[in-house]
Amino acid sequence: MLVCPSCGAENPESSRFCNACGNALAQAEARRKERKFATALFADLVGSTTLAEQEDPEVVQSVVGRTFDRLSEEIGRYEGLLEKFMGDAVLAVFGVPRAHEDDAERAVRAALEMQAVLSELNRGFAAEGKPTLAMRIGVEAGEVLVDVERASGPRDRMLTGDAVNTAARLQTAAEPGHIVVGPGVYASTKDVIEYREMEPLALKGKAEPVPAWRALRIKARTRGERPRLGLEARLVGRDEELAVLKQTLRRVETEGHPALVTIVGPAGVGKSRLVAELEHYVEGLPEIVYWRRGRCLAYGNTSYSAFADAIKAQCEIFEDDGAEVAAKKADVATRELFGDESVAPQIRALVGAGETRAMSREDLFEAWRRFLERLAARYPLVVVLDDIHWADDGLLDFVEHVADWAQGPIMVVATARAELLETRPTWGGGKRNAASIYLDPLSEAEGEAMLDDLLSSQIAPELKRTIVELSEGNPLYVEEIVRKLIDDGVLRATESARWEVARPVEDVELPRSVQGLIAVRLDGLPEDEKEALQDAAVVGRVFWVGAVSELTGRTVHEVRDALGRLRVKELVLPHEPSSFSDEHEFSFRHNLIRDGAYDSLPKALRADKHAGVARWAEQRAGDRADEIAELIATHLLEALGYLDELGEVGERRDELRRSAFRWTRAAGERTAALWLRAEATRWFRQAERLADELDVPPQERVALVRAHVDASWGTDPIGETERVVRRALDTYEAIGDPVGVGWAHARLVIPLLLQARDEECEREGRIAVAMLEPLGEREELADALHRLGWYLWRRGRGVEAEPLLRRAVEMAVRVDSPLVHAESTQTLAVCLAQLGRSAEAIATIEEAHRLAKEVGEFSNLMRCCNNLPAILSDLASDYRRSEEVLRESLELAQRAGARSHMGWMKGSLGDGLFRLGRLEEAEALQREALELATEVGDEPLRGMRLTALAAVVLFRGRHDEAETIHRESIPVLDENPEPQSQVFIPMMEAYLALARGANGEAIDSLGTMIEQLRAFNVETAPEAFTDLVRALVRTGRADEAETYRDLTEHGHSPAARANAILVEGLLEPDPAEARRLLEEGVAGLEALGLRIDAARAMVDLGRAMARLGEDPGPVLERAREVLTECDAHAFLFEVEDGVDDLDT
C-alpha cells in the first residue's frame, strides 16, 4: 500500500494520485529482492475440513488455533520464519533473512518436533473430549526469490521459487503423520537425520519423478563413544545382556512405565560398547526414541553431574554461555515442554543459571522428574548415565527417585563399576522396574572370536592364544594389543580392508596387563602427542583444545593437529556436542588411557597443570563460574596436595590456598543449595582447614561457619555436628557478636540431647536464652526459647517447657519469623499432648500442620507429618487419617531421599498398622525403619523401633526372638530417657510375662507402665488399663483393680472410652450389666478397627455370657478367627483358657 504524505490515507500500489485528497503520490521505490538458498517447510492438517463439517465451529477453532500456536513456536525455536497461513496449512522458510550452514537440518528438526508436539496436543484433546488431528509435512531446499522488506515486516507472499512448490507437492504425497523431504534436503542432512528411502514421486509440474525420503528421527549423537575407524569387532558374548536391554526398552514403550537398568562390570569389560549397541538398535527402530546422555567424572564432578549434562544438552546450553544466556535457554526449553515456566527456576538451578536458596530438595526432584516426563510424553526417552560409581549421592538419589515415581516411557541406563555396590549395597533393590546386568569376562572362545573379528584374518595360533590368555576376558585388552601391533608395524592394512602380518612376531613382547600395555603405547608416542595427552589427562576424562593449549603453551592449531593424530590412533575421540560454544571437545577413549597418561606426569608438573586448569575453567565459565565451583576447587586442591607432598612453601602456595579457600567455600554453598548436604559438608570441611592454614580472620569466616552448621545438621554424625557448631561458637566469640554467640549456644541443644548429655544440653539452652534476652526480641531468641523448650519436653518436663514454647510462638509472630513460628507451634502441640490436654493438643497440631505446609521448610514439614498422625491416633483415635497422612508424607520423604525422615515415617506407620492388627505389614515397616535409624545414627529412633519390632514379633508368637530384640532395646532407651519411649520397657516386660503365663510379673510391669502414663497422658496407651484390670480379675485380685478406673474420668478419645467401658465391664459385679458393658466395649473397638484388642475383649465377653448361662461358643470362635487372621498367635492361649474354663 502507498501512504499519502498529505492526508495519510492508504492507496493501492498502482495509484499515482491519492484517492482521498487527490494530491500526487510519491513514486514507490522498487522493492529490494534477493536470491537466497533456503529451505521451505510446508505442513497441512489432515481432515480439518471434514472436522469443520462435523464439529461445533468454536471447538474446531479452539483445536486448530491451539495447534497452530504450538507449531509456530517450534518453527521459531529453530529460527524459521512463517511465510503465511493458508487455511489449514502453514509455510515456513529457514535461511531467511539470515542464512545458517544448517538451515536444512533446522527445518527437518522443526518438522520432527512439530509432529511430536501434535502427538502431545492430541493426547490433551482426547482427554478433553475434543477431536484429534493429523499432519503431513514436506521439506525441500533450493534457490528462492525473497522480498527482503517483507522478510523483516509482514511476511505474506515474501517467497517464491521451486523449493516452495516442491515442498508443497511433497507434503501432498506424504502419509498423515509423516515427513517427506526432497533430494536437496536429503543430501545436506543425511549424516544427522535417519531417513527411509521412498519410491520416486510423480509430482505435479515436474517432468521427471522426484526422489523422496521419509524423515524418521535425529541420529543419536554419541557422547564420548569410539567412532568406527575400520578396527572394531562385532559384539561378542553379550547377546543375552543386549536382549535384556532391548526387551526392557520394548516394555517401557508398550507399558508406559519407567525402568532402571544398571550395567555393572570392571574397567574395559564392555559396558560402553553394550550401551552403543543399544543405541544402534534405537537408531534402527521405525519409531522415534529420544536419547540423552551424560557422564560422571573421576573427580571434579559438578552437582548432579551426568544428569545436569543431559539436561544442558537438551536445553542447548554451553559451559561458556553467560548466566543470562543459559537462563534464557533453560526458560525456552521449559516453555517448549510445559507451555509455561512453572519449573524453569528448578531447571535453571540444575544447569547453574539461577538461584537455588528457596528450593527444597523435594521441589528440585519433582521439577526435574516432570521435565523428563514431559519429554517422554512426546516419544519414549532413554537417559544414559555413564560411570555412576563416581556420582554424588544426590544424583544416585535422583535416579532412584525417577525409578520410583516417574510416569511415562522413561528408560534410565546406568553404567558402573562394582564400587557402586560398596557405597550403595541396596542399589535398585526392591524395585520391580529395576534390573542389574553384570558383565563377566569373555570366555576363551569368545576372546578368540573377537580377535578374529578385529583382524578379519588369521594370525599364528600361538600369538592368538597368548593374546587371549593375557587379556583374561577383557575386551579392552584385546583391542589395545591389536592397536599396539599396528603401531609397531607388525600388522598392516591391505587394499582389501583386511589386516596382514607385516613382519615376524616372535620377538614381540606383550605386556601382562592392560595398564602395562597402555603405558607401552604411550611411551612410543612422538613428544608433542605425548605432551598433549598428558596435559589433557590433567583436565580429566573430557577435555578441550583451549585448555590443553593453555597447559602446553602450544598454539591451538598445534594442539588440534596433535589431537587429530591421537584420534587416528584411537587414544582420544571427538566429544560432541561440545560443552563450550567455540571449543573443540575431546574425551579419552577409556579411563585407563587417561590414568596412564596422568600417572606418567612428574608430580612437580601436576601441581602447575592443575592450577592452570582451574584458571582456564574460571576464565571460560565467566559469570557462571560458581556453577563449576566443585571442578575449580578440585583442581586447586589437587595442586595444593602435590605442593604439600613435595614440601614447597612460599607465595605461590599461599596464593593457591587463598584461591582454594574461595572456591571450596563456593562449592559448599552450591552443593548445599542443591541439597547435596554430604557433599556440602565435605567442601565446608576443606574450606575450614584452608581457613585455619591461612589464618583467615574470624569476621571473614562467619558466612562459612553458619552455612556449615546448617548443612551438617541431619547429615553428619551427631558428634561431628556438635564440633561444627562449637567452631561457629568460637568464631562468633572471637568477633564479639553476642547474637551469633547466642545462636550457636542454641544450636548445641539438640545435638547434645541426641547424645543424652542432658546437663550440658540444658546449660547450653539456658545460656543461649540468657545471652539473647537482653538484646531484645529477635528470631534468634525465639529459636533459643524453642530449642530449650524442645529439650525439656523430650525429657518429660512439659510444665517447664510450655511457657517457653508459648513465648517462642508469640515472639516468632512479632519478629516475623514464619519458620520458628511453625516449629515452636508444633513442639508446643506435642508438649500439650504429653501434659494430658488432648483437645488443645489436637487443635494446636492442626495449626502447626497448616503453618508447616505454608512455610514449606522440608525438615519441619516432615517432623510435623510424623507428629500429626501420632496425636491423631493417640488422642483422637483417627487411625484412617493418621495412615493417610503418614503414607503421603512417606512418599514425600522417599522422593526427597530424606532417609532420617523415612525412618520416622515408616516406624510410625508400622505402629499404626500394629494397632489395627495388620501385623505382617507392621513387621516389615519396623524392620525397614530400624535399618534406616541405624544407617543415619538416630539412637532414640533406633531404641523405639527395636521395642516396636519386639512387640510385633511377640504378637506373632515368636517369643524368644521378641525377648532378644527387647533386651537389645533397653540400653538404647535408657541412654535416651524420654517418656514417649521409656513406657515401652514395662509394656514389653508385661507382654512377655503374659506369654509365659507369669501373670504376677505381668501385673507388676503393667502397674509400672500405668504410673508412667499417669504422669503424662493416660490416653496414649489406654489398652494398658484393660490389660492390667483383666489380669487382676483373672488372678482373683479384683479388689486391687478398683484403683485403675482412670479412663472413666480422663479418657476422651474413642479408643480410651471403649477401654474405659471394658474396665467397667470387667469390674461390674452384676453379670447382665457386665455383659452389656463388655459388648459395648467390643463394638467400640471393632468400629475403630482395633481388631486384636477387640478379639481379646471378646474372650471377656464370652466369660460374662457363660456366667449368665448363655452359649459363648460363637463369640469365642469369632475371637479365635480374628486373632488367626491378624496372625496374633500370642493371644490364642486366652481363647483356649476361656474354652477350658467353660469346660471346667
Secondary structure, 3 states (H helix, E strand, C coil): CEECCCCCCEECCCCCECCCCCCECCCCCCCCEEEEEEEEEEEEEECHHHHHHHCCHHHHHHHHHHHHHHHHHHHHHCCCEEEEEECCEEEEEECCCCCCCCHHHHHHHHHHHHHHHHHHHHHHHHHCCCCCCEEEEEEEEEEEEEEHHHHCCCCCCCEECHHHHHHHHHHHHCCCCCEEECHHHHHHHCCCEEEEECCCECCCCCCCCECCEEEEEECCCCCCCCCCCCCCCCCCCCHHHHHHHHHHHHHHHHHCCCEEEEEECCCCCCHHHHHHHHHHHHHCCCCCCEEEEEECCCCCCCCCHHHHHHHHHHHCCCCCCCHHHHHHHHHHHHHHHHCCCCCHHHHHHHHCCCCCCCCCHHHHHHHHHHHHHHHHHHCCEEEEEECHHHCCHHHHHHHHHHHHHCCCCEEEEEEECCHHHHHCCCCCCCCCCEEEEECCCCCHHHHHHHHHHHHCCCCCHHHHHHHHHHHCCCHHHHHHHHHHHHHCCCEEECCCCCEEECCCCCCCCCCCCHHHHHHHHHHCCCHHHHHHHHHHHHHCCEEEHHHHHHHHCCCHHHHHHHHHHHHHCCCEEECCCCCCCCCCEEEECCHHHHHHHHHCCCHHHHHHHHHHHHHHHHHHHHHHHHHHHHHHHHHHHHHHHHHHHHCCCCHHHHHHHHHHHHHHHHHHHHHHHCCCHHHHHHHHHHHHHHHHHHCCCHHHCHHHHHHHHHHHCCCCCHHHHHHHHHHHHHHHHHHCCHHHHHHHHHHCHHHHHHCCCHHHHHHHHHHHHHHHHHHCCCHHHHHHHHHHHHHHHHCCCHHHHHHHHHHHHHHHHHCCCHHHHHHHHHHHHHHHHHCCCHHHHHHHHHHHHHHHHHHCCHHHHHHHHHHHHHHHHHHHCCHHHHHHHHHHHHHHHHHHCCHHHHHHHHHHHHHHHHHCCCHHHHHHHHHHHHHHHHHHCCHHHHHHHHHHHHHHHHHCCCHHHHHHHHHHHHHHHHHCCCHHHHCHHHHHHHHHHHHHCCHHHHHHHHHHHHHHHHCCCHHHCCHHHHHHHHHHHHCCCHHHHHHHCHHHHHCCCHHHHHHHHHHHHHHCCCHHHHHHHHHHHHHHHHHHCCHHHHHHHHHHHHHHHHHCCCCCHHHHHHHHHHHHHCCCHHHHHHHHHHHHHHHC
